[in-house]
Amino acid sequence: MSPEPSQNGDEKPQKQLYELLTHTLVDIYVGEENSHYPLHEKLLCHHSPYFSRIFYNKSSTSSRTKEFGLPEVTDDVFALFVGWLYARALRHPEEERDIGPLLDLYFLAAKLEIAALETDIVDAVRAYYHTHSTYPGLRRVQYVYANTEEDNVMREMMVGSVARFLTLADRIPEHWAKALKQNGPLSVDIIRSIQEWHLEERNVPDARDASVDRGRGGFKGPVGFSAVEGSSEMEDVKEESEDEGGEHVNGNGAA
């Protein structure tokens, strides 16, 4: 297990679990129903600079009462956090629907400033899409964009995946085309992601070269982008339900 980064960016030395399970407990109240989670204070504050400031700051009310509330967090997400806190392990997603709670846990980890948990979640989500040969769906990407800032690791992983999905597809799915027209930052980030591939110039078609076939030889007369995407020959793009949030890739590697 690698050392965790500390608040100032230096590596924090790892401690064994038994060293952090002291007698002092704190009471965390979660959600609208104030579900009660008694947690070991030293363990919680060791991993979270956020909680360390709350419970170790003598001027803080919570440092005296040993209580703190997170009404905006759901029980399911906080239970995942507690599981990671004590076991330092995540349950990896088996279905696309399992991604949603992990994203909410990721946003909580960012709030609590637990970089190690953020990394574990990105790795779990990345592994799911790779092993299942799927890509993040539009709703997942939009959700991440709404809850993260530029240069966020989860955001960049998702947009990089989508860049590959759209590049390998024969056409842009209608819901993606509409979203990209409305979301300039997402479109720019996709181009940035493609630039990071550092493609060799010879592997990129040159539209200035009249001898280069743009893949439209089977069409009669002048053909534009919209006509190509609307043709019946482009129907091999398979997508999962939008409710599931994933984009599926068929066996030959095309979306």
HUQUICOR-V871005 format. One record per run of one state. SS is the DSSP state (H for helix, E for strand, - for the rest). FROM is the first residue (numbers start at 0). TO is the last residue. Records with the same first field share a line. If there is no record, write none. Layout:
SS = FROM-TO  FROM-TO
This chain:
- = 0-2  5-9  12-15  20-23  30-33  47-47  56-59  65-65  70-73  87-96  112-113  131-132  136-136  147-151  168-172  182-182  195-199  203-223  229-230  234-237  239-244  248-254
E = 3-4  10-11  24-29  34-39  66-69  133-135  238-238  245-247
H = 16-19  40-46  48-55  60-64  74-86  97-111  114-130  137-146  152-167  173-181  183-194  200-202  224-228  231-233
